[in-house]
Amino acid sequence: MDNLWFEEEKWWVSPYNFIDEVRKEFSLPKKVLIHDATLRDGEQTPGVVFTKENKIRIAQELDSIGVDRIEAGMPAVSQDDFEAIKEITKLNLNAKIFTFARALKQDIDKAVDCGAYGVVIEVPIGFPKLKYQFKWTWEDVLRKSINVINYAKEKELYVVYFPYDTTRAKMSDLENLLSGIIKYSNPDSVGVVDTMGCALPQAIQFLVKKVKKLTNLPVEVHTHNDFGMAVATELAGITAGAEVVHSCINGLGERTGNAALEELMLGIHVLLGIKKNYKFNKIIKIANLLEEITGIKLPQNKPITGKRNFTRESGIGVDLVIKKPLAMFATDPKFTERKGEIVLGKKSGKLSVLYNLEQIGIRDIEEVKVVEILKMIKSLGISKRGLVNLNEFKEITKRVLG
């Protein structure tokens, strides 16, 4: 595993990610697929509505960036959703197209009519869901699942069995349900679903191993971000052998959202060292597209896609932002089609001033003048409680240099 943590002009991450002491407990699968649910779970973000045209465009962009599977929606929701999914399947994308379904035969029929490759069949198994929302037992869930799974298989669909709220299920309920599913039906894979985003990475690892042992099937991990760990828990799932992880662009989704596609892509490729043919140079394009369509602005410090991720105000080592970015960042800005930025404000130093002077064509300036400019920049930054913009910098420079 020599040098997996480093690649010139791309990344330099922790070498400890790859040492034997860390990896000895890993059970990495032979391949990992990303199943993106932006068009279904992402649209469940409060206030977000995708038009048919939006959905087709997003599906095309997901395919172009290298996503393996696209959950194009739930055709039972509306005729518009049905038509959008049908149009997406006609595009003949490289990504496999899935629909989302309840444990109802009519939902399976709609998946077939859409031309989908596969279907995600959802059923509840979390104990709070069964007790308070559905008033069901695990036997009820099993009975409702078997015939629908078998029906979907008869229709030649790839079937993902999706017992949601898995992480809050009673262990006995989960064991009984999955043992029964395997005995009486034949799904292609089973999901470990952290619907409320409340499981530790170690808990997801445990559940992936548990589900694999119970079913001997590929396992998919779908997590939410309520405790800020959606990506971490899905990466943990991969280390336990999960073959598929679910995502949404920009981490969209109900409440705090789902595991962010862009973060998963880099996590799989860079942190786990599982090489994928993702188009990392298209990450910003797809993030901006969703920002435009949804109206939900990305935080400036959003991992991977935040506008200020490669911005430095502090004067210490600031010249390396441009000269040797991997000394200052874990990924080179160029890897995701970004640029390093040196801004001015309260925390700036002389190197910041010299760099910005060069950008406006001023060189060979006396140090005393640099110090005076820096003093004025700091003062302005403090008084306005923000950054000093280009026009303000030019005005300061003009006053000092005459």
C-alpha positions in Angstrom: 0.0 0.0 0.0 3.0 2.3 -0.6 2.0 5.9 -1.3 -1.8 5.4 -1.5 -2.0 8.4 0.8 -0.2 10.7 -1.7 -0.6 11.5 -5.4 1.1 14.6 -6.8 -1.4 17.5 -7.5 -4.2 15.4 -6.2 -4.0 14.5 -2.5 -1.9 14.0 0.5 -3.9 12.3 3.3 -2.9 10.4 6.5 -0.6 7.5 5.8 -2.1 5.9 9.0 -5.2 5.2 7.0 -3.3 2.5 5.3 -1.1 0.8 7.9 -1.7 -2.8 8.9 -2.8 -2.0 12.4 -5.7 0.1 11.1 -6.6 -2.2 8.2 -6.3 -5.5 9.9 -10.0 -5.6 10.8 -11.2 -4.3 7.4 -13.2 -6.6 5.1 -13.2 -4.4 2.0 -15.4 -5.7 -0.8 -14.0 -6.4 -4.3 -15.9 -3.4 -5.6 -18.0 -0.6 -4.2 -21.0 1.0 -5.9 -22.6 4.4 -5.2 -26.4 4.4 -5.4 -27.5 8.0 -5.6 -31.0 8.8 -4.2 -31.1 12.6 -4.9 -34.1 12.3 -7.2 -36.1 10.6 -4.4 -34.6 11.1 -1.0 -33.1 14.4 -2.0 -36.4 15.7 -3.2 -37.8 14.9 0.3 -35.9 17.9 1.5 -38.6 20.3 2.8 -39.5 22.8 0.1 -37.6 21.1 -2.7 -39.5 20.1 -5.9 -37.9 18.8 -9.1 -39.6 19.2 -12.4 -39.4 16.5 -15.0 -36.8 18.5 -16.8 -34.8 18.9 -13.6 -34.8 15.2 -12.9 -33.6 14.3 -16.4 -30.8 16.8 -16.2 -29.7 15.6 -12.8 -29.8 12.0 -13.9 -27.6 12.9 -16.9 -25.1 14.7 -14.6 -25.0 11.9 -12.1 -24.2 9.5 -15.0 -21.5 11.7 -16.4 -19.7 11.9 -13.0 -19.6 8.2 -12.7 -22.4 7.2 -10.3 -23.1 3.5 -10.6 -26.8 3.5 -9.8 -29.6 6.2 -9.8 -32.7 5.9 -7.8 -34.9 7.9 -10.1 -37.9 8.3 -7.8 -41.0 6.7 -6.6 -43.4 6.3 -9.5 -46.4 5.9 -7.2 -46.0 9.5 -5.9 -47.5 11.1 -9.1 -48.0 10.7 -12.8 -45.3 13.3 -13.3 -42.8 11.3 -11.3 -43.8 8.2 -13.3 -43.2 10.0 -16.6 -39.9 11.5 -15.5 -38.6 8.0 -14.4 -39.8 6.6 -17.7 -37.9 9.2 -19.7 -34.7 8.7 -17.6 -34.8 4.9 -18.4 -35.0 5.7 -22.1 -31.7 7.6 -21.9 -29.8 4.4 -21.8 -27.4 5.7 -19.3 -24.4 3.7 -18.0 -25.9 4.0 -14.5 -28.5 1.4 -13.5 -31.9 3.0 -12.9 -33.9 2.0 -9.8 -37.2 3.0 -8.4 -38.4 3.2 -4.8 -41.4 1.1 -3.7 -43.6 0.2 -0.8 -44.3 -3.5 -0.2 -47.2 -3.4 -2.7 -47.5 -5.3 -6.0 -48.9 -2.1 -7.7 -45.6 -0.3 -6.9 -43.7 -3.2 -8.5 -45.9 -3.0 -11.6 -45.1 0.8 -11.9 -41.3 0.0 -11.7 -41.7 -2.4 -14.5 -43.8 0.0 -16.6 -41.1 2.7 -16.1 -38.5 0.3 -17.5 -36.4 0.3 -14.3 -33.5 -2.1 -13.8 -34.2 -2.5 -10.1 -36.4 -1.6 -7.2 -35.8 -0.7 -3.6 -38.6 -2.2 -1.5 -39.1 -0.4 1.8 -40.6 -1.8 5.0 -40.2 -0.6 8.6 -38.3 -2.6 11.1 -37.2 0.0 13.7 -39.0 -0.7 17.0 -40.3 2.8 17.5 -41.8 2.7 14.0 -43.4 -0.7 14.5 -44.7 0.2 18.0 -46.0 3.8 17.5 -46.5 4.4 13.8 -47.6 1.1 12.2 -48.7 -1.0 15.2 -47.0 -4.0 13.5 -44.9 -6.9 14.6 -41.9 -8.3 12.8 -44.2 -11.1 11.6 -46.5 -8.6 10.0 -43.5 -7.1 8.2 -42.3 -10.5 7.0 -45.7 -11.5 5.7 -46.1 -8.2 3.8 -42.6 -8.6 2.3 -42.3 -12.1 1.0 -44.9 -12.1 -1.8 -43.8 -8.6 -3.0 -40.1 -9.6 -3.2 -41.0 -12.8 -5.1 -43.3 -10.9 -7.4 -40.6 -8.3 -8.2 -38.1 -11.2 -8.9 -40.7 -12.8 -11.2 -40.8 -9.5 -13.1 -37.0 -9.8 -13.5 -36.2 -6.7 -11.4 -33.0 -6.4 -9.2 -34.5 -6.3 -5.7 -33.0 -4.3 -2.8 -34.8 -5.2 0.4 -34.8 -2.1 2.5 -35.9 -2.6 6.1 -35.6 1.0 7.2 -34.8 2.3 10.7 -32.6 -0.8 10.9 -30.4 0.8 13.5 -33.3 1.1 16.0 -34.6 -2.4 15.4 -34.8 -5.0 18.2 -32.1 -7.5 17.5 -34.5 -10.4 17.7 -36.9 -8.6 15.3 -34.1 -8.1 12.8 -32.8 -11.6 13.1 -36.3 -13.1 12.7 -37.2 -10.9 9.8 -34.1 -11.5 7.7 -34.0 -15.2 8.5 -37.6 -15.4 7.3 -36.9 -13.3 4.2 -34.1 -15.6 3.1 -36.1 -18.7 3.8 -39.2 -17.7 1.8 -37.9 -15.2 -0.8 -34.8 -14.2 -2.7 -33.9 -10.5 -2.8 -30.6 -9.5 -4.5 -29.3 -7.4 -1.6 -30.3 -6.1 1.8 -30.0 -2.6 3.2 -28.7 -1.4 6.6 -30.7 1.8 7.0 -29.8 4.4 9.6 -33.0 6.4 9.0 -32.5 8.7 12.0 -28.8 9.0 11.6 -28.2 7.9 15.2 -25.7 5.0 14.8 -22.0 5.1 15.5 -19.6 3.9 12.7 -18.8 0.9 14.8 -22.5 0.1 15.1 -22.8 0.2 11.3 -19.8 -2.1 10.9 -21.5 -4.5 13.4 -24.8 -4.5 11.5 -23.2 -4.9 8.1 -21.4 -8.0 9.4 -24.6 -9.2 11.1 -26.8 -8.8 8.0 -24.2 -10.5 5.8 -24.0 -13.5 8.2 -27.8 -13.7 8.4 -28.4 -13.5 4.6 -25.2 -14.2 2.8 -26.2 -11.4 0.4 -24.6 -8.1 -0.7 -25.3 -5.3 1.9 -26.2 -1.7 1.1 -25.8 1.1 3.6 -28.1 4.1 3.6 -27.6 6.7 6.4 -28.8 10.1 7.4 -26.8 12.9 8.9 -28.6 13.8 12.2 -25.3 13.5 14.2 -23.1 14.7 11.4 -21.8 11.2 10.6 -23.6 10.0 7.5 -20.5 9.8 5.4 -18.4 8.3 8.2 -20.9 5.6 8.9 -21.1 4.7 5.2 -17.4 4.5 4.9 -17.4 2.3 8.0 -19.9 0.1 6.4 -17.6 -0.4 3.4 -14.8 -1.4 5.7 -17.1 -4.1 7.1 -17.8 -5.4 3.6 -20.8 -3.4 2.3 -20.8 -3.4 -1.5 -23.2 -0.4 -2.0 -23.5 3.0 -0.3 -26.3 5.5 -0.8 -26.0 9.2 -1.3 -27.6 12.5 -2.2 -25.9 15.4 -4.0 -24.9 18.2 -1.5 -26.1 15.9 1.3 -29.7 16.8 0.5 -32.5 14.9 2.2 -35.0 15.0 5.0 -34.0 16.9 8.2 -30.2 17.0 8.2 -30.0 15.1 4.9 -28.2 12.0 3.6 -24.6 11.1 3.0 -23.2 13.6 0.6 -22.3 12.2 -2.8 -19.2 14.3 -3.3 -17.9 13.4 0.1 -18.5 9.7 -0.4 -16.7 9.8 -3.8 -13.5 11.3 -2.3 -13.8 9.1 0.8 -13.9 5.9 -1.2 -11.2 6.9 -3.7 -8.8 8.8 -1.5 -9.3 7.7 2.1 -10.1 4.1 1.6 -7.9 3.8 -1.5 -10.6 2.0 -3.6 -9.9 3.4 -7.0 -12.9 4.5 -9.0 -13.4 6.2 -12.3 -15.3 9.1 -10.9 -15.0 12.4 -12.7 -13.8 14.5 -9.8 -13.4 17.5 -12.0 -17.2 17.6 -12.4 -18.0 17.7 -8.7 -18.4 21.5 -8.5 -20.6 21.6 -11.6 -23.1 19.1 -10.1 -23.0 20.8 -6.7 -23.7 24.2 -8.3 -26.5 22.7 -10.4 -28.3 21.4 -7.4 -27.8 24.7 -5.5 -29.4 26.5 -8.4 -32.3 24.1 -8.8 -33.1 23.8 -5.1 -32.3 27.3 -3.9 -30.4 25.7 -1.0 -27.1 27.4 -0.7 -24.0 25.5 0.2 -22.2 26.6 3.4 -18.9 28.3 2.6 -17.1 25.6 4.6 -19.1 22.6 3.2 -16.6 19.7 2.8 -15.4 19.2 -0.8 -17.6 21.9 -2.4 -17.6 24.9 0.0 -16.4 28.1 -1.7 -13.9 28.9 1.1 -12.3 25.4 1.4 -9.1 26.5 -0.2 -9.1 30.0 1.2 -6.4 31.3 3.6 -6.5 34.5 5.6 -3.9 33.7 8.2 -0.5 34.8 7.2 1.4 31.8 8.4 2.5 29.7 5.4 0.1 31.6 3.1 2.5 31.5 0.2 2.2 27.7 0.1 -1.5 28.0 -0.8 -0.3 28.7 -4.3 3.2 27.3 -4.4 2.6 23.9 -2.7 -1.0 23.5 -1.8 -0.6 20.0 -0.4 1.4 21.5 2.4 -1.7 23.4 3.4 -4.6 21.1 2.3 -5.3 17.4 2.2 -6.4 17.7 -1.4 -5.0 19.9 -4.1 -7.5 22.4 -5.3 -6.8 21.4 -8.9 -8.1 17.8 -8.2 -11.6 19.1 -8.1 -11.1 22.0 -10.5 -10.6 24.6 -7.7 -8.1 27.3 -7.0 -6.3 28.3 -3.9 -7.2 31.8 -2.6 -5.3 34.2 -0.4 -7.6 36.8 1.2 -6.9 39.8 3.4 -8.2 40.7 6.8 -7.4 40.8 10.5 -5.3 37.6 10.4 -3.2 38.5 7.4 0.6 38.7 7.3 3.3 40.3 5.1 3.3 37.4 2.7 -0.4 37.9 2.1 0.2 41.5 1.3 3.1 40.8 -1.0 1.1 38.2 -2.9 -1.9 40.5 -3.4 0.4 43.3 -4.4 1.8 41.1 -7.1 -1.7 40.3 -8.4 -2.2 44.0 -9.1 1.2 44.4 -10.7 3.2 45.9 -7.8 6.6 44.5 -7.0 9.8 45.5 -5.3 8.1 47.5 -2.6 9.9 48.7 0.6 9.2 46.6 3.6 8.2 49.6 5.6 5.4 50.2 3.1 4.3 46.6 3.3 4.1 46.8 7.1 2.1 50.1 6.8 -0.3 48.5 4.3 -0.7 45.4 6.5 -1.5 47.6 9.5 -4.2 49.4 7.6 -5.6 46.1 6.3 -5.8 44.6 9.9 -7.5 47.8 11.2 -10.1 47.7 8.4 -10.7 44.0 8.8 -11.3 44.5 12.5 -13.6 47.5 12.1 -15.8 45.9 9.4 -15.5 42.4 11.1 -14.8 40.8 7.7 -12.5 40.5 4.8 -10.9 43.4 3.0 -12.1 43.3 -0.7 -10.0 44.1 -3.8 -11.2 47.7 -4.1 -10.5 48.4 -0.5 -7.0 46.9 -0.8 -6.3 49.0 -3.9 -7.4 52.1 -2.0 -5.2 51.3 0.9 -2.2 50.7 -1.4 -2.8 54.0 -3.2 -2.9 55.9 0.1 0.4 54.3 1.2 2.3 54.5 -2.1 0.8 57.8 -3.2 
